[in-house]
Amino acid sequence: MGSNKLARSRYAFKTSGNEGNSELPEVSSNAELLTTSTIQTHIDDGSMGYVHSYEIGSTMDGPGIRFVLFLTGCKLRCQYCHNPDTWDIRNGKPYAFDKMMKKINSYTEVLKISKGGLTISGGEPGFQHAFVKKIFKAAKKLGLHTCLDTSGFLGANFSDEDLMDIDLHLLDIKSGDPEVYKLVTKQPIQPTLELAERLSRLNRPVWVRFVLVPGLTDSWENVEKVADICANIQSLERVEILRFHQLGKSKWEQLGINYTLAETETPTLELVERVRSQFKARNLTVY
């Protein structure tokens, strides 16, 4: 799920995760060699994480300079998904928890100096909730700022106590209208609304991200509903309007998945300003 997936190509700064570094060995070069039961065990106990990639030096996924960990596994099927190869958890490379923490730890000082930290994205991180919780708990012991980039669809996998351990939530609200949300993601909006309410009640800092797609999410009525949701999050710090682009188109083609937005244009500046004005009308900080 998520990171600012629509604002830049993940090909930039991307690493497969081994970088020729023996400190972070792969358990298997092909996750499909692992049985379904083994993968489920890892999901449940968090001993292994299935990693799509990670980036070091991102400034788009939370404050400061970030170490961004992208996990595989997602139940949403967003029409504009930048990385559909993250949907299936088996497309990730399995890494042991302690090896991943050793890698993150090696960047701790620079992350602290830059007032940055660790961001976990996806896919949908809630799919691998046990691994995420263990990574965040260890990161907090290192004194790192923690950030979860999520659609909120699997928010129920995190207890209130878990949410209190996360310094910032990047909440991707795909749509405000339930029917449009289902059209965009193939899933219901209610879990996202429930997580938004919990984060507000717990006073956990939130940055909302909304992807503006002409002809799909841009109607006045839909944006009004997204803005209303945002206005009800008492702990909301900012809203980011992300302009749809075609940087992920080739992945859909490579995977042989029908890409319904192949002819969709990037939003015009005029459309972006109209949408920004709708959020600003509620005294929200908009980027």
Secondary structure, DSSP 8 states (H G I E B T S, - for coil): --TTTTTS-TTTTEE-S-TT-TTS--S-S-GGGS-HHHHHHHHHH-SEEEEEEEEEEESSSSSSSEEEEEE---S---TT-S-GGGSSGGGSEEEEHHHHHHHHHTTHHHHHHTT-EEEEESS-GGGGHHHHHHHHHHHHHTT-EEEEEE-STTGGGS-HHHHHT-SEEEEE---SSHHHHHHHHSS-SHHHHHHHHHHHHTT--EEEEEEE-TTTT--HHHHHHHHHHHHT-TTEEEEEEEE--STTHHHHHHHT---TTTT-----HHHHHHHHHHHHTTT--B-
